């Protein structure tokens, strides 16, 4: 049986961690230099691959990356919705 309290707690922990990661990224992204966004994203991807490689074999890592690729359209759609809700002053 699925423990919904446990799932909610895990989700809360993940959201808090992602918030911390975003805050660290914001410190290293220049609002006028888009290349700093690419640098930060590249470092995050490299670090993720290093973490996966340290615990999974290469074939398993490639499966994870395939799954990530499959989620790109969903993430892009979500980000577009979030950006469309932003009010600029």
N, CA, C and O atoms as CSV, one atom per row, in Angstrom:
chain,resi,resn,atom,element,x,y,z
A,1,UNK,N,N,0.839,-1.182,0.000
A,1,UNK,CA,C,0.000,0.000,0.000
A,1,UNK,C,C,0.884,1.246,0.000
A,1,UNK,O,O,1.929,1.275,0.651
A,2,UNK,N,N,0.470,2.249,-0.716
A,2,UNK,CA,C,1.227,3.490,-0.834
A,2,UNK,C,C,0.937,4.385,0.366
A,2,UNK,O,O,-0.219,4.663,0.688
A,3,UNK,N,N,1.995,4.824,1.014
A,3,UNK,CA,C,1.876,5.718,2.167
A,3,UNK,C,C,1.914,7.164,1.654
A,3,UNK,O,O,2.984,7.694,1.355
A,4,UNK,N,N,0.744,7.793,1.555
A,4,UNK,CA,C,0.642,9.144,0.989
A,4,UNK,C,C,1.377,10.173,1.847
A,4,UNK,O,O,1.927,11.139,1.318
A,5,UNK,N,N,1.391,9.975,3.157
A,5,UNK,CA,C,2.125,10.897,4.022
A,5,UNK,C,C,3.607,10.878,3.694
A,5,UNK,O,O,4.264,11.918,3.668
A,6,UNK,N,N,4.120,9.691,3.445
A,6,UNK,CA,C,5.527,9.547,3.110
A,6,UNK,C,C,5.832,10.198,1.753
A,6,UNK,O,O,6.865,10.846,1.584
A,7,UNK,N,N,4.932,10.018,0.804
A,7,UNK,CA,C,5.098,10.621,-0.520
A,7,UNK,C,C,5.064,12.142,-0.404
A,7,UNK,O,O,5.885,12.829,-1.013
A,8,UNK,N,N,4.128,12.665,0.367
A,8,UNK,CA,C,4.042,14.117,0.558
A,8,UNK,C,C,5.294,14.662,1.225
A,8,UNK,O,O,5.779,15.730,0.850
A,9,UNK,N,N,5.822,13.947,2.204
A,9,UNK,CA,C,7.041,14.363,2.891
A,9,UNK,C,C,8.229,14.356,1.922
A,9,UNK,O,O,9.036,15.286,1.917
A,10,UNK,N,N,8.332,13.313,1.111
A,10,UNK,CA,C,9.410,13.233,0.124
A,10,UNK,C,C,9.298,14.372,-0.881
A,10,UNK,O,O,10.303,14.974,-1.262
A,11,UNK,N,N,8.068,14.666,-1.311
A,11,UNK,CA,C,7.839,15.757,-2.254
A,11,UNK,C,C,8.245,17.095,-1.639
A,11,UNK,O,O,8.840,17.936,-2.312
A,12,UNK,N,N,7.927,17.285,-0.377
A,12,UNK,CA,C,8.294,18.513,0.340
A,12,UNK,C,C,9.819,18.653,0.426
A,12,UNK,O,O,10.359,19.741,0.226
A,13,UNK,N,N,10.499,17.559,0.722
A,13,UNK,CA,C,11.960,17.570,0.799
A,13,UNK,C,C,12.563,17.907,-0.561
A,13,UNK,O,O,13.509,18.690,-0.647
A,14,UNK,N,N,12.018,17.317,-1.621
A,14,UNK,CA,C,12.529,17.585,-2.972
A,14,UNK,C,C,12.302,19.038,-3.375
A,14,UNK,O,O,13.187,19.662,-3.960
A,15,UNK,N,N,11.119,19.587,-3.066
A,15,UNK,CA,C,10.849,20.995,-3.393
A,15,UNK,C,C,11.806,21.922,-2.648
A,15,UNK,O,O,12.307,22.889,-3.223
A,16,UNK,N,N,12.058,21.634,-1.381
A,16,UNK,CA,C,12.979,22.458,-0.590
A,16,UNK,C,C,14.389,22.375,-1.157
A,16,UNK,O,O,15.084,23.387,-1.243
A,17,UNK,N,N,14.817,21.177,-1.545
A,17,UNK,CA,C,16.145,21.020,-2.119
A,17,UNK,C,C,16.251,21.763,-3.445
A,17,UNK,O,O,17.249,22.435,-3.702
A,18,UNK,N,N,15.230,21.645,-4.284
A,18,UNK,CA,C,15.254,22.343,-5.566
A,18,UNK,C,C,15.291,23.849,-5.358
A,18,UNK,O,O,15.960,24.557,-6.112
A,19,UNK,N,N,14.593,24.347,-4.362
A,19,UNK,CA,C,14.619,25.775,-4.051
A,19,UNK,C,C,16.041,26.206,-3.682
A,19,UNK,O,O,16.516,27.251,-4.128
A,20,UNK,N,N,16.711,25.397,-2.869
A,20,UNK,CA,C,18.102,25.702,-2.501
A,20,UNK,C,C,19.004,25.724,-3.734
A,20,UNK,O,O,19.863,26.596,-3.867
A,21,UNK,N,N,18.804,24.759,-4.634
A,21,UNK,CA,C,19.608,24.694,-5.852
A,21,UNK,C,C,19.361,25.936,-6.708
A,21,UNK,O,O,20.304,26.544,-7.214
A,22,UNK,N,N,18.084,26.312,-6.868
A,22,UNK,CA,C,17.760,27.508,-7.649
A,22,UNK,C,C,18.400,28.760,-7.039
A,22,UNK,O,O,18.921,29.613,-7.758
A,23,UNK,N,N,18.356,28.857,-5.723
A,23,UNK,CA,C,18.954,30.024,-5.069
A,23,UNK,C,C,20.459,30.089,-5.321
A,23,UNK,O,O,20.999,31.171,-5.552
A,24,UNK,N,N,21.133,28.959,-5.281
A,24,UNK,CA,C,22.558,28.922,-5.578
A,24,UNK,C,C,22.799,29.283,-7.045
A,24,UNK,O,O,23.731,30.022,-7.362
A,25,UNK,N,N,21.970,28.770,-7.921
A,25,UNK,CA,C,22.113,29.081,-9.347
A,25,UNK,C,C,21.937,30.577,-9.606
A,25,UNK,O,O,22.695,31.175,-10.369
A,26,UNK,N,N,20.934,31.172,-8.967
A,26,UNK,CA,C,20.669,32.600,-9.169
A,26,UNK,C,C,21.868,33.464,-8.811
A,26,UNK,O,O,22.070,34.524,-9.403
A,27,UNK,N,N,22.666,33.017,-7.844
A,27,UNK,CA,C,23.858,33.769,-7.451
A,27,UNK,C,C,24.919,33.764,-8.551
A,27,UNK,O,O,25.807,34.616,-8.562
A,28,UNK,N,N,24.828,32.807,-9.474
A,28,UNK,CA,C,25.836,32.631,-10.501
A,28,UNK,C,C,25.333,32.902,-11.913
A,28,UNK,O,O,26.050,32.668,-12.885
A,29,UNK,N,N,24.110,33.392,-12.029
A,29,UNK,CA,C,23.538,33.707,-13.338
A,29,UNK,C,C,23.387,35.208,-13.459
A,29,UNK,O,O,22.743,35.857,-12.633
A,30,UNK,N,N,23.989,35.742,-14.496
A,30,UNK,CA,C,23.890,37.177,-14.752
A,30,UNK,C,C,22.615,37.462,-15.537
A,30,UNK,O,O,22.310,36.751,-16.494
A,31,UNK,N,N,21.866,38.491,-15.146
A,31,UNK,CA,C,20.652,38.826,-15.900
A,31,UNK,C,C,20.953,39.389,-17.290
A,31,UNK,O,O,20.059,39.477,-18.131
A,32,UNK,N,N,22.205,39.768,-17.530
A,32,UNK,CA,C,22.560,40.351,-18.830
A,32,UNK,C,C,23.425,39.429,-19.688
A,32,UNK,O,O,23.676,39.737,-20.853
A,33,UNK,N,N,23.878,38.323,-19.144
A,33,UNK,CA,C,24.736,37.388,-19.878
A,33,UNK,C,C,24.097,36.003,-19.902
A,33,UNK,O,O,24.234,35.241,-18.945
A,34,UNK,N,N,23.406,35.676,-20.982
A,34,UNK,CA,C,22.698,34.391,-21.070
A,34,UNK,C,C,23.668,33.226,-20.978
A,34,UNK,O,O,23.274,32.138,-20.556
A,35,UNK,N,N,24.922,33.420,-21.358
A,35,UNK,CA,C,25.881,32.314,-21.307
A,35,UNK,C,C,26.102,31.818,-19.876
A,35,UNK,O,O,26.476,30.663,-19.675
A,36,UNK,N,N,25.874,32.680,-18.884
A,36,UNK,CA,C,26.026,32.204,-17.501
A,36,UNK,C,C,24.940,31.187,-17.161
A,36,UNK,O,O,25.170,30.287,-16.354
A,37,UNK,N,N,23.762,31.319,-17.766
A,37,UNK,CA,C,22.701,30.315,-17.576
A,37,UNK,C,C,23.149,28.971,-18.141
A,37,UNK,O,O,22.930,27.927,-17.526
A,38,UNK,N,N,23.780,29.003,-19.322
A,38,UNK,CA,C,24.249,27.770,-19.941
A,38,UNK,C,C,25.360,27.137,-19.110
A,38,UNK,O,O,25.426,25.915,-18.980
A,39,UNK,N,N,26.234,27.975,-18.549
A,39,UNK,CA,C,27.314,27.469,-17.708
A,39,UNK,C,C,26.735,26.746,-16.494
A,39,UNK,O,O,27.139,25.625,-16.185
A,40,UNK,N,N,25.800,27.383,-15.813
A,40,UNK,CA,C,25.196,26.787,-14.616
A,40,UNK,C,C,24.466,25.497,-14.984
A,40,UNK,O,O,24.615,24.486,-14.299
A,41,UNK,N,N,23.685,25.523,-16.051
A,41,UNK,CA,C,22.952,24.325,-16.470
A,41,UNK,C,C,23.915,23.195,-16.834
A,41,UNK,O,O,23.678,22.037,-16.488
A,42,UNK,N,N,24.988,23.527,-17.523
A,42,UNK,CA,C,25.979,22.518,-17.899
A,42,UNK,C,C,26.639,21.888,-16.688
A,42,UNK,O,O,26.845,20.675,-16.647
A,43,UNK,N,N,26.969,22.707,-15.706
A,43,UNK,CA,C,27.584,22.186,-14.485
A,43,UNK,C,C,26.605,21.286,-13.737
A,43,UNK,O,O,26.994,20.242,-13.213
A,44,UNK,N,N,25.341,21.686,-13.687
A,44,UNK,CA,C,24.333,20.847,-13.029
A,44,UNK,C,C,24.181,19.505,-13.749
A,44,UNK,O,O,24.085,18.459,-13.108
A,45,UNK,N,N,24.160,19.543,-15.096
A,45,UNK,CA,C,24.040,18.289,-15.848
A,45,UNK,C,C,25.265,17.409,-15.634
A,45,UNK,O,O,25.136,16.203,-15.424
A,46,UNK,N,N,26.458,18.008,-15.687
A,46,UNK,CA,C,27.691,17.253,-15.474
A,46,UNK,C,C,27.682,16.606,-14.086
A,46,UNK,O,O,28.027,15.433,-13.938
A,47,UNK,N,N,27.289,17.369,-13.085
A,47,UNK,CA,C,27.243,16.850,-11.723
A,47,UNK,C,C,26.235,15.714,-11.605
A,47,UNK,O,O,26.509,14.707,-10.952
A,48,UNK,N,N,25.069,15.868,-12.235
A,48,UNK,CA,C,24.056,14.802,-12.197
A,48,UNK,C,C,24.605,13.527,-12.834
A,48,UNK,O,O,24.434,12.440,-12.283
A,49,UNK,N,N,25.259,13.649,-13.982
A,49,UNK,CA,C,25.823,12.475,-14.646
A,49,UNK,C,C,26.892,11.834,-13.755
A,49,UNK,O,O,26.949,10.610,-13.640
A,50,UNK,N,N,27.730,12.650,-13.131
A,50,UNK,CA,C,28.765,12.112,-12.235
A,50,UNK,C,C,28.136,11.333,-11.075
A,50,UNK,O,O,28.628,10.270,-10.699
A,51,UNK,N,N,27.066,11.859,-10.522
A,51,UNK,CA,C,26.390,11.171,-9.413
A,51,UNK,C,C,25.789,9.853,-9.902
A,51,UNK,O,O,25.926,8.824,-9.240
A,52,UNK,N,N,25.122,9.880,-11.062
A,52,UNK,CA,C,24.555,8.644,-11.600
A,52,UNK,C,C,25.645,7.616,-11.890
A,52,UNK,O,O,25.502,6.443,-11.545
A,53,UNK,N,N,26.746,8.057,-12.529
A,53,UNK,CA,C,27.829,7.141,-12.887
A,53,UNK,C,C,28.468,6.525,-11.645
A,53,UNK,O,O,28.981,5.407,-11.697
A,54,UNK,N,N,28.438,7.251,-10.537
A,54,UNK,CA,C,29.054,6.718,-9.319
A,54,UNK,C,C,28.233,5.596,-8.691
A,54,UNK,O,O,28.731,4.859,-7.840
A,55,UNK,N,N,26.972,5.467,-9.113
A,55,UNK,CA,C,26.112,4.448,-8.497
A,55,UNK,C,C,25.462,3.485,-9.489
A,55,UNK,O,O,24.911,2.460,-9.087
A,56,UNK,N,N,25.522,3.807,-10.781
A,56,UNK,CA,C,24.887,2.977,-11.809
A,56,UNK,C,C,25.903,2.607,-12.879
A,56,UNK,O,O,26.917,3.285,-13.043
A,57,UNK,N,N,25.623,1.518,-13.611
A,57,UNK,CA,C,26.491,1.218,-14.745
A,57,UNK,C,C,26.114,2.131,-15.920
A,57,UNK,O,O,25.077,2.794,-15.901
A,58,UNK,N,N,26.967,2.150,-16.925
A,58,UNK,CA,C,26.790,3.088,-18.041
A,58,UNK,C,C,25.457,2.902,-18.762
A,58,UNK,O,O,24.811,3.882,-19.133
A,59,UNK,N,N,25.049,1.673,-18.958
A,59,UNK,CA,C,23.777,1.408,-19.645
A,59,UNK,C,C,22.598,1.975,-18.837
A,59,UNK,O,O,21.666,2.536,-19.413
A,60,UNK,N,N,22.640,1.831,-17.533
A,60,UNK,CA,C,21.569,2.361,-16.684
A,60,UNK,C,C,21.551,3.886,-16.737
A,60,UNK,O,O,20.483,4.498,-16.745
A,61,UNK,N,N,22.737,4.498,-16.772
A,61,UNK,CA,C,22.819,5.960,-16.880
A,61,UNK,C,C,22.196,6.408,-18.199
A,61,UNK,O,O,21.461,7.395,-18.235
A,62,UNK,N,N,22.483,5.697,-19.269
A,62,UNK,CA,C,21.915,6.059,-20.574
A,62,UNK,C,C,20.386,5.940,-20.556
A,62,UNK,O,O,19.703,6.739,-21.197
A,63,UNK,N,N,19.848,4.969,-19.841
A,63,UNK,CA,C,18.390,4.838,-19.711
A,63,UNK,C,C,17.804,6.025,-18.956
A,63,UNK,O,O,16.742,6.537,-19.312
A,64,UNK,N,N,18.505,6.457,-17.908
A,64,UNK,CA,C,18.059,7.635,-17.159
A,64,UNK,C,C,18.042,8.847,-18.083
A,64,UNK,O,O,17.075,9.608,-18.097
A,65,UNK,N,N,19.113,9.025,-18.853
A,65,UNK,CA,C,19.183,10.179,-19.755
A,65,UNK,C,C,18.108,10.113,-20.839
A,65,UNK,O,O,17.574,11.146,-21.241
A,66,UNK,N,N,17.789,8.917,-21.310
A,66,UNK,CA,C,16.682,8.773,-22.267
A,66,UNK,C,C,15.366,9.199,-21.631
A,66,UNK,O,O,14.553,9.868,-22.269
A,67,UNK,N,N,15.153,8.815,-20.378
A,67,UNK,CA,C,13.939,9.208,-19.667
A,67,UNK,C,C,13.885,10.718,-19.493
A,67,UNK,O,O,12.823,11.327,-19.625
A,68,UNK,N,N,15.032,11.321,-19.198
A,68,UNK,CA,C,15.095,12.783,-19.066
A,68,UNK,C,C,14.706,13.429,-20.385
A,68,UNK,O,O,13.908,14.366,-20.409
A,69,UNK,N,N,15.266,12.934,-21.483
A,69,UNK,CA,C,14.960,13.491,-22.810
A,69,UNK,C,C,13.459,13.439,-23.080
A,69,UNK,O,O,12.893,14.368,-23.656
A,70,UNK,N,N,12.821,12.350,-22.662
A,70,UNK,CA,C,11.380,12.199,-22.892
A,70,UNK,C,C,10.558,13.223,-22.099
A,70,UNK,O,O,9.433,13.537,-22.487
A,71,UNK,N,N,11.103,13.744,-21.000
A,71,UNK,CA,C,10.354,14.703,-20.177
A,71,UNK,C,C,10.532,16.156,-20.628
A,71,UNK,O,O,9.832,17.043,-20.139
A,72,UNK,N,N,11.458,16.405,-21.554
A,72,UNK,CA,C,11.733,17.788,-21.971
A,72,UNK,C,C,10.463,18.517,-22.434
A,72,UNK,O,O,10.238,19.644,-21.993
A,73,UNK,N,N,9.632,17.937,-23.293
A,73,UNK,CA,C,8.418,18.658,-23.707
A,73,UNK,C,C,7.505,19.020,-22.533
A,73,UNK,O,O,6.930,20.108,-22.509
A,74,UNK,N,N,7.370,18.124,-21.571
A,74,UNK,CA,C,6.506,18.398,-20.416
A,74,UNK,C,C,7.087,19.523,-19.552
A,74,UNK,O,O,6.358,20.405,-19.098
A,75,UNK,N,N,8.385,19.484,-19.335
A,75,UNK,CA,C,9.034,20.520,-18.533
A,75,UNK,C,C,8.953,21.864,-19.259
A,75,UNK,O,O,8.685,22.890,-18.635
A,76,UNK,N,N,9.183,21.861,-20.573
A,76,UNK,CA,C,9.112,23.096,-21.351
A,76,UNK,C,C,7.719,23.707,-21.283
A,76,UNK,O,O,7.575,24.921,-21.136
A,77,UNK,N,N,6.698,22.868,-21.389
A,77,UNK,CA,C,5.313,23.352,-21.303
A,77,UNK,C,C,5.037,23.962,-19.929
A,77,UNK,O,O,4.421,25.023,-19.823
A,78,UNK,N,N,5.493,23.287,-18.892
A,78,UNK,CA,C,5.300,23.787,-17.522
A,78,UNK,C,C,6.008,25.132,-17.339
A,78,UNK,O,O,5.443,26.058,-16.758
A,79,UNK,N,N,7.231,25.235,-17.830
A,79,UNK,CA,C,7.980,26.486,-17.685
A,79,UNK,C,C,7.301,27.618,-18.461
A,79,UNK,O,O,7.251,28.750,-17.980
A,80,UNK,N,N,6.784,27.327,-19.640
A,80,UNK,CA,C,6.088,28.349,-20.423
A,80,UNK,C,C,4.858,28.850,-19.683
A,80,UNK,O,O,4.578,30.049,-19.684
A,81,UNK,N,N,4.117,27.937,-19.048
A,81,UNK,CA,C,2.948,28.350,-18.256
A,81,UNK,C,C,3.383,29.247,-17.103
A,81,UNK,O,O,2.771,30.285,-16.849
A,82,UNK,N,N,4.441,28.842,-16.407
A,82,UNK,CA,C,4.917,29.635,-15.262
A,82,UNK,C,C,5.407,31.016,-15.711
A,82,UNK,O,O,5.137,32.016,-15.046
A,83,UNK,N,N,6.117,31.071,-16.825
A,83,UNK,CA,C,6.606,32.360,-17.332
A,83,UNK,C,C,5.455,33.254,-17.774
A,83,UNK,O,O,5.525,34.475,-17.634
A,84,UNK,N,N,4.400,32.652,-18.306
A,84,UNK,CA,C,3.279,33.464,-18.786
A,84,UNK,C,C,2.514,34.098,-17.623
A,84,UNK,O,O,1.774,35.064,-17.810
A,85,UNK,N,N,2.703,33.542,-16.413
A,85,UNK,CA,C,2.014,34.080,-15.233
A,85,UNK,C,C,2.819,35.190,-14.538
A,85,UNK,O,O,2.322,35.835,-13.614
A,86,UNK,N,N,4.064,35.407,-14.987
A,86,UNK,CA,C,4.925,36.412,-14.380
A,86,UNK,C,C,4.495,37.801,-14.821
A,86,UNK,O,O,4.260,38.028,-16.008
A,87,UNK,N,N,4.389,38.724,-13.888
A,87,UNK,CA,C,4.045,40.115,-14.189
A,87,UNK,C,C,5.323,40.947,-14.191
A,87,UNK,O,O,6.087,40.934,-13.226
A,88,UNK,N,N,5.544,41.665,-15.276
A,88,UNK,CA,C,6.723,42.523,-15.383
A,88,UNK,C,C,6.326,43.952,-15.094
A,88,UNK,O,O,5.276,44.415,-15.539
A,89,UNK,N,N,7.165,44.653,-14.348
A,89,UNK,CA,C,6.890,46.059,-14.016
A,89,UNK,C,C,7.957,46.936,-14.623
A,89,UNK,O,O,7.917,48.156,-14.465
